[in-house]
Structures are given as C-alpha cells and as structure tokens.
Amino acid sequence: MTSPTPPIELAIVGLGRWGTHLLRNFLALPEARVVALVDPNCQRLRDLCDRFELRDQVACYRTWTEALAHPNLQAAVVATPACTHYPIIKAALETGLHVLSEKPLTLEVATSTSLCQLAAAQQRQLMVDHTYLFHPAVQQGRDLCQRLGTLRYGYAARTNLGPVRPDADVFWDLAIHDISILNHWLGQLPTAVAAWGAAWLQPRPQEPFDSGLRDVGWLRLIYERGDRSQPLEIMVHVSWANPDRQRRLALVGDRGTLVLDEGADAHPLTLYQGEFQTQTFPFVPTDAQAEAIAIAAVEPLREMCRHFLTSVATNRPSAISSGAVAIELVKVMAAVATAAETGQTVSI
C-alpha cells in the first residue's frame, strides 16, 4: 500500500483582493499546505490569520526575500502588482521553487520569455492564473464553436464600477480575459489589433503606460482565416467606470451564435441556432432555437489552483495556462498597448 503524497508547501506573496481569493482556495485543497504569507501590511496579515484561523500555522513575512528562504518551501504564488512580477518570479525560480503568477506574467514580452526560459532551465513549473481558461463554460465553448458555421464577427463587453488597478490599465486588467477566451475558442492568436481609450482617474504617465492608466477602452481584434478573404473581426469594450456590470462575450456565425454571459440573471453559456431561409429579401430566420448548455457547478479559481498543484506534483507543464500561453497573451497585450498609444493598427 502506497503512502499518501504529502501536501505541497507554498507561500502566497501579496494578499490584496486577489491574493486573498487565492489563499482561500489553497486552504481548501488538501493537496496544498500554506506555510508562509507575505504582505507589507502587518495589519492585513493579522486580519487574515484571524479570519482563516491560521495563528501558529503559518509564518508571516513583510518582504518576499525573507519568505523565499522559508524552510522546505516548494512553490510560490505571486499576487503582487504586475510591475513587480519579474524580480519576484526570477528569484523564486532561482531558489528552486515552482511558481504560480497572477496575470499578466509581466508587462513585457522580453521579461516573460526570460522567465519561461529560466523555469525550463531550473526544471520548475511556471504557470499563470488565467482563471477563465478553467471555467467550465469556456472549456465547453471551444467544441460548441464548431456548430456556428462560418464565423462572421464577435463582440464582448466587460465593464463595472471598479475595482481600479494602480499597476496596469483596463486593457491589461480586463481585456486580457476576453482575449484569452477567444484565443482558446478559436485555437489561434489575432494577427492584428487596434485600440483606443481614455485615462481619467490616473492620467499621469508611468512606465510603461505613457498616457497613464486607461479607465475605458475599445479594442478591435483581427483573426485571419486561412484562405478566406474576409478576416474575423471582434470588438471588445472594457471599462472600470461603468456601473452597468457586464461580462458578456459572443461569437456569431451563419448557423448560430454562442454567448458566454456572467450576468446575474443570465445562463452562463447559451447556443443560439438558426439561419436565414433564403439569400434574398426578406431574409426570414428559420429553425431559430436557444439551448442553455449545462455547466458544472465548480469555482474556476479552485480548479486553477488544483491544476497548478498537479503540475507541481508531476513536474509537467500545464496544458492549459503554462508560461508559453502567458507569453502569447503578453505579445497580444503589448501590441494592444502600442495600438492605443499610436492610434494605428498593429500587426502581431
């Protein structure tokens, strides 16, 4: 009889809003043992230890450099501002730790590529928390796209009144979700992007955001389709400044439309099928029907955390959200940033 595999000992670096969600989920998984917490705010550390009843169970550190030296540590979960990711992840990998990073991996293609190369050299796993790739609606949607016929266009809206990030603009914060979903569904990256937006709350330039941190933005994604003359174009609207909360994405084909909707009263995934009866006026729709797709009742973030632990235990790259996938998304986002700054369509 084989003995049970001991839990993976990990540190969580950064305990803001998302770091707290990650802590909650790792604490719920028997495959993990959270042994260290890192945050410069001592009161936050105390509050979280009380909230999750962690007194005398975890070590609390104010700096990540101290935490990386914690004995028997196997993995680090990084949920700090994006501009800090590179030095923290680099040091963790060099220490011999596996790493899970909050998205984006970094804000530059070069640094993201460097981290992936380092992870490979160290034979350690580097994974990025693109949570939507673990959402059952997103996972089922990829196969359903085959039932839409020839794709004509797509659209997405991701808006809310905050939360506002101080380290990345609305494209890097919100649009990256829709791009990751679309790339997963379509099985390819966009070949060009156009973007525009405005910064009201944080207009002061900061590296690498020369025009400040945009609160609202619009994005056109262009996907080439092989020998077809007409590319697939998808419009995305993102905003931190809109009290009308929207989390909706759709792909429209000549035989159906697939809608992913996280609205309070909406079904998560719906397939609308039907087509026009003739190709001449009056173009009457026929066989129109809507099918609510059954979705497993799981928390995507927990599935992501469990997937990371499996990747660490087997020391095999994630097939869903590896560092290589993260680099592809950073390439797209870097092109979006250039397009927003220059007002030009940028090829990828």
Secondary structure, DSSP 8 states (H G I E B T S, - for coil): -------EEEEEE--SHHHHHHHHHHHT-TTEEEEEEE-S-HHHHHHHHHHTT-TTTSEEESSHHHHTT-TT--EEEE-S-GGGHHHHHHHHHHTT-EEEEESSS-SSHHHHHHHHHHHHHHT--EEEE-GGGG-HHHHHHHHHGGGS-SEEEEEEEEEEE----SSS-HIIIIIHHHHHHHHHHHTS--SEEEEEEE-SSB-S-BTTBTT-B-SEEEEEEEE--TT-SS-EEEEEEEESEEEEEEEEEEEEESSEEEEEE--TTS-SEEEEEEEES-SSTT--EEEEEEEE-------HHHHHHHHHHHHHHHT---SSSBHHHHHHHHHHHHHHHHHHHH-S-EE-
